[in-house]
Amino acid sequence: MQELMQATCNNSKCTLNICMSYGGIEEILHAINSVAKNTEMLDSEKLMQCIYSELYVPEPVDLMVRTGECRLSNFLLFQSNQSTRFIFRRELLWPELSYVKFIGMIFQYQQWT
């Protein structure tokens, strides 16, 4: 992951987030508690600034790929919305996700848009 981050640190056209061992409800509670400590009025902008993502990205998630199961598992709950496209691959586990299969998913997403 460190090598990937270093190799792509100067790229600016899009953002790729890879999240592992992640809980969206826990993230939302963390953000609410962070805002509550400052006793400010809560709005979506302030909440988004307190989420776990290292970089604040105001746009919702465009594409979410889930391998192994067909459920979100509290994954990126706040960042997803009605425009998020989901690809579920039950037959595929994370270590088996090859470059070719990933590119195939990108092509599938492009046909939706």
Residue pairs with C-beta under 8 A, 6 or more apart in sequence:
1 18
8 16
15 55
15 57
17 53
17 61
17 76
19 75
19 76
22 52
22 74
22 75
22 76
23 73
23 74
24 72
24 74
24 75
24 76
24 77
24 78
25 74
25 77
26 74
27 51
27 52
27 77
27 78
28 47
28 51
28 77
28 78
30 50
30 51
30 52
31 47
31 48
31 50
31 51
31 78
32 42
32 47
32 50
34 50
35 42
35 46
35 47
35 50
36 42
40 46
47 78
48 56
48 58
48 78
49 56
51 78
51 79
53 79
60 79
60 80
60 81
60 83
60 84
61 76
61 79
61 80
61 81
61 84
62 83
62 84
62 85
62 109
63 84
63 85
63 86
63 87
63 105
63 106
63 109
64 72
64 75
64 76
64 80
64 84
64 85
64 86
64 87
65 86
65 87
65 89
65 97
65 102
65 105
66 72
66 73
66 75
66 86
66 87
66 88
66 89
67 89
67 92
67 93
67 94
67 96
67 97
68 89
68 90
68 92
68 93
68 94
69 88
69 90
70 88
70 90
72 80
72 86
85 109
85 112
85 113
87 105
87 108
87 109
89 101
89 105
92 101
